[in-house]
Amino acid sequence: MIMKRLLTSILIFIAVLTSMSGQDVKVSAAFDTSRIYIGDQINYTVTVEQPSGLPLSLKPVRDTLCRNIEILSGPVMDTATLPGDRLKYVSKFLITSFDTGIYVVPPFYAEINDERGIRRFHSDYSFLEVMRVKIAPRDTSAKIFDIIKPYKAPITVGEILPWVLVAIAAAALIWGIIKLVRRLRRTKSEPEEVINPDPAHIIAFRELEKLREEKLWQKGEVKQYYSRLTEIVRQYLENRFAVYSLEMTTSETLEALLKKGFKRDESYTRLKSVLNGSDLVKFARYKPDPSENEQNYQDSWQFVETTRVREEIVADDSEIQKEAKI
């Protein structure tokens, strides 16, 4: 009996360790090689292994990894499915450097922002040495020859033609400007009619109606449906709260709203659910049910409805006095 209980305890302990390891998030970053010459181009690869369904967002990267290491293009992203209901994301950046030295790239991180706050998972530091090309001096023992005079190449039509085209374009532009000025002098200037743009919620409601009529997710175009849905919501945030969400990640958008004075209320929860759900569909290949598609649409509509500007109609004093006499 004692051996049976001991064996059962060991099996339970192994199962707990396995379930805990399945929730690990692993982030790694490395260059293709640790040494390059000035101007060489190599890849900087970031790999993230995470449990499926975990809403992670990567560290935003602009033009450089660190001082003197420039990003030429990227990221080029790829996704793979791992055993144990886990996902693997690989992002590659094409980089180069034009200054010699040994550079230390700070750790790359992925983060999650939920009710427990912001948690980050970091990679190790990455190192890169940029070297100068060594050129051997010429053999000074060789015989010295006279300097050859410059060779005068004949001028070709291909060299003259661009200048001729530029001159013709400049003449046409000047003629057009003169003609436009004469026309403006003959006509009287009329004041331009200023058209007031629609309120932010009217624009959002109109676009949401169009999205419903397109029936994208019903046709199997789920990713395009969520791209359009989040584009409408993010444009509404820009028009309504001056939060330029189209240029931000989901976590940056939510943080910017809080800085604007937005409360963590039911509307905030709806917005967070829509944005995080859309990220899973667009980046993690998540396939939602039809009920989830409809719920995200309704949450977007309700968010606009509850946060839109309310217009109050105030009657004139004369009309109020008349109604009082009656």
Secondary structure as the mmCIF struct_conf table of DSSP 4:
data_model
#
loop_
_struct_conf.conf_type_id
_struct_conf.id
_struct_conf.beg_label_comp_id
_struct_conf.beg_label_asym_id
_struct_conf.beg_label_seq_id
_struct_conf.end_label_comp_id
_struct_conf.end_label_asym_id
_struct_conf.end_label_seq_id
HELX_RH_AL_P HELX_RH_AL_P1 ILE A 2 SER A 21
TURN_TY1_P TURN_TY1_P1 GLY A 22 GLN A 23
STRN STRN1 LYS A 26 PHE A 31
BEND BEND1 ASP A 32 ASP A 32
BEND BEND2 SER A 34 SER A 34
STRN STRN2 ARG A 35 TYR A 37
TURN_TY1_P TURN_TY1_P2 ILE A 38 GLY A 39
STRN STRN3 ILE A 42 PRO A 51
TURN_TY1_P TURN_TY1_P3 SER A 52 GLY A 53
STRN STRN4 SER A 57 LEU A 58
HELX_LH_PP_P HELX_LH_PP_P1 LYS A 59 PRO A 60
BEND BEND3 ASP A 63 ASP A 63
STRN STRN5 THR A 64 CYS A 66
TURN_TY1_P TURN_TY1_P4 ARG A 67 ASN A 68
STRN STRN6 ILE A 69 LEU A 82
TURN_TY1_P TURN_TY1_P5 PRO A 83 ASP A 85
STRN STRN7 ARG A 86 THR A 96
BEND BEND4 PHE A 98 ASP A 99
STRN STRN8 GLY A 101 VAL A 105
HELX_LH_PP_P HELX_LH_PP_P2 PRO A 106 PHE A 108
STRN STRN9 TYR A 109 ASP A 114
TURN_TY1_P TURN_TY1_P6 GLU A 115 ARG A 116
STRN STRN10 GLY A 117 HIS A 122
STRN STRN11 SER A 126 MET A 131
HELX_LH_PP_P HELX_LH_PP_P3 ARG A 132 LYS A 134
HELX_LH_PP_P HELX_LH_PP_P4 ALA A 136 ARG A 138
TURN_TY1_P TURN_TY1_P7 THR A 140 SER A 141
BEND BEND5 ALA A 142 ALA A 142
HELX_LH_PP_P HELX_LH_PP_P5 LYS A 143 ILE A 144
HELX_LH_PP_P HELX_LH_PP_P6 ASP A 146 TYR A 151
HELX_LH_PP_P HELX_LH_PP_P7 ALA A 153 THR A 156
HELX_RH_AL_P HELX_RH_AL_P2 VAL A 157 ARG A 186
BEND BEND6 THR A 187 THR A 187
HELX_LH_PP_P HELX_LH_PP_P8 LYS A 188 SER A 189
HELX_LH_PP_P HELX_LH_PP_P9 PRO A 191 PRO A 199
HELX_RH_AL_P HELX_RH_AL_P3 ALA A 200 GLU A 214
TURN_TY1_P TURN_TY1_P8 LYS A 215 LEU A 216
HELX_RH_3T_P HELX_RH_3T_P1 TRP A 217 LYS A 219
TURN_TY1_P TURN_TY1_P9 GLY A 220 GLY A 220
HELX_RH_AL_P HELX_RH_AL_P4 VAL A 222 PHE A 241
HELX_RH_3T_P HELX_RH_3T_P2 SER A 245 GLU A 247
BEND BEND7 MET A 248 MET A 248
HELX_RH_AL_P HELX_RH_AL_P5 THR A 250 LYS A 259
TURN_TY1_P TURN_TY1_P10 LYS A 260 GLY A 261
BEND BEND8 ARG A 264 ASP A 265
HELX_RH_AL_P HELX_RH_AL_P6 GLU A 266 PHE A 283
BEND BEND9 ALA A 284 ALA A 284
HELX_RH_AL_P HELX_RH_AL_P7 PRO A 290 THR A 307
BEND BEND10 ARG A 308 ARG A 308
HELX_LH_PP_P HELX_LH_PP_P10 VAL A 309 GLU A 311
HELX_RH_AL_P HELX_RH_AL_P8 ASP A 317 LYS A 325
#
